[in-house]
Amino acid sequence: MASLVPFTLDLTAHEGTRLAAVLDALGTHWNPLDVYTDETQAHHRLYADLDADQQTTYDLLLAAGVLPELTQARP
């Protein structure tokens, strides 16, 4: 009966190359803080002015961990 030969593959060097390519593609104009701020504002606008049923559903989704809990209060 043949035995199995262990197989390992180290992707560390490839991961570094991939990360460098992604950062290069993003360029110098990409600002992670601005992206996060815009995403947070979009989240607030999306869930603003909910009616009672929608607010109940929103609260259930928050409690279940489906939607992220934002530290800033919604308008």
NORGI-V267990 format. One record per pair of residues at least 12 apart in sequence whose ideal C-beta (glycine too) atoms are under 10 Angstrom apart, sorted by the first residue. I is the first residue (numbers start at 0). J is the second residue. D is the distance in Angstrom with one decimal. If there is no record, write none. Layout:
BEGIN
{{I | J | D} {I | J | D}}
END
This chain:
BEGIN
{{38 | 67 | 9.9} {38 | 69 | 9.9} {39 | 67 | 9.7} {39 | 69 | 6.4} {39 | 70 | 9.3} {39 | 71 | 6.6} {40 | 71 | 9.5} {40 | 74 | 9.7} {42 | 66 | 8.5} {42 | 67 | 7.8} {42 | 69 | 6.3} {42 | 71 | 9.4} {42 | 73 | 8.4} {43 | 69 | 7.5} {43 | 71 | 7.5} {43 | 72 | 8.8} {43 | 73 | 5.2} {43 | 74 | 5.9} {44 | 73 | 9.3} {44 | 74 | 8.3} {45 | 57 | 10.0} {45 | 73 | 9.7} {46 | 60 | 9.8} {46 | 61 | 9.7} {46 | 66 | 8.2} {46 | 69 | 9.2} {46 | 73 | 6.0} {46 | 74 | 9.7} {47 | 73 | 6.1} {47 | 74 | 5.6} {48 | 73 | 9.6} {48 | 74 | 8.8} {49 | 73 | 9.1} {57 | 73 | 9.3}}
END
